[in-house]
Amino acid sequence: MSSITWIPAGRNGSGRAIWGFARRVPRILWIMLAIVLSWSAEVALYRSLEPPGQVLRHELEGAAGELDAQFVPRSTPQLAETIRRHFREAVVAIDVDRDWPNVVVSLGGLSQTACLAALSQARRIDGPVVIRLEGYRSVADCRARNQMSWLLMP
């Protein structure tokens, strides 16, 4: 015959090691971790509730920041990829070669709502890098699906 030994949870080696580690971490570190996690959740919630025009404006400003951060401006595939990471949209084309040092960012498949929001929030953004919408001069230019391009000019 065989016998079965039952070991309660928390008494085996791995559970005891984890619990021991958690008890050795100072309480202030747990408090700091809780603060950081709650702050990041708040930022994520704020970003998800932001209107589409503001989201697009923030994305374009982030992409412009990549150009402004370069000490010696160079047109590289890495620059295009770095700029691409600022956009959530699936269809984004970055052209760093056409009018260097200017960069063209094209967003495809934008809805009419997103187009209208872009016209009101991100037509032109002045700063160290000027961002200007190409075409789309009036609300009547927005259709069901839109291909919009911005010129980033350092």
N, C-alpha and C positions, 0 to 999 in steps of 0.2 A: 504494500500500500504506500501511497505517497501522501505527504502532508503539505498543506498550503499555508504559508505564513503571510499574514496580512500586516502591512505597515501603513499606518495612517499618513495622509497627505501632510506635508510640512515637516515630517520627521526624517524623510530620506535625505541623502546627501545633497542633491541639487537644490531642493527647496530650502534647505537649511543654509546653503551657501548664498542664495539670493537674498534671503531674509537677513542674514548676517551682514551682507554688503549694504543693504538698505539701512540697517541700523548704524553702520559705521559712517555713513555720509552725514556730514553736519546738516543740521536743520536749516541753516541759512541757505545752503545750496538747493534744498528742496523748495524753499520759498522763492528763490530766484528763478528756478526752473518753472514753477507755477506762474510767475509773473510773465516770463518770456512766452510761454505757451498761450496764456490768455491774451497777451498783446498781439501775437501773430494771428490768432483766431479773429481778433477784432479787426485787424488790417485786412484779412482775407474777406471778412463779411462786408466791410466798407467798400472794398474793390468790387465785390460781386453786385452791390446795390448801386454802384455809380452809373450815371447815364452814359449811353454809348458815345456821345460826343466828348465827354470828359475822359473816358477810357482811351479813345483815339488820340486825344490831345496829349495825354500822359505818355502814350507809346511813342508818339512822334518826338516829344521832348526828350525822352530817354535815348532814342536813336540819334538825335542831334547832339546829345551829350557825348556820345561816342566819338563824333567828329571833333568836338571841342576839346576832348581829352587828349587827342594826339598832339605830341610835341612837334613832330615833323609829319605832316599829312602825307600818307601814302595810300595808293589804291591797291588793296590786296584782297584775296578771297576771304581771309580771316576777318577783315573789316566788314565785309558783306555779311558774313555769318554772325558776327557780333551784333550788327544792327538788326539782323533778322530775329534774334532772340527776344527783342523788345516787343514783338507783335504776337498777339494771340490768334489772329486770323490764319486760316489754313493757306490761302492763296496770297502770298506776298512775294513780290519780285524786287530785288535790290540791284540797281545798276550803278556800280562805282566807277565805270570806265567811260561812260558817254560824255560827260562834261566835267571831268575832274578839275578842280577839287569838289565840285558839286556832286551830290548823290541824289539819285531818283529812287523814291520808294513808291511802288505801285501796289495797291490793294485791289484784289479782284473779287467779284461776287458779292459786293456790298448791297444790302437791301436799300429800298427807298428811304426807310426810316433812318438807317445809318448814314446815308448820303445827306439827308437834311440836317442831321446832327453834326456831321462833319462840316457842312457849310456854315453852320452857326458857331461852332466851337473851334474849328481848326482850319479855317480858310488861310489865315496868315498868323504866324507866331513870330514875334520879334524877340531877339536875344543875341547872344554871341554867335549862334548859328540861326540864320533866318530860315523859316519854314514857310513855303508858299504852295498853295494848291494850284495845280495846272488845270486849266479849263474850268468847267462847272462854275460859270459866272452868276447863275441865278437858280432859283428853286425849280424852275421849269426844266432844267437840265437833268434833274434826278429822275431816273426811271425805276422799273421794278428791280433790275440788276445793274450794277454800276462798276466800272473799272476806274478807280481814282488814283491819281499820281501826285505826289508832293515832291518839291525840289528842296533839298536841304543845302543851304549855301553858307559855308563858313566865312 
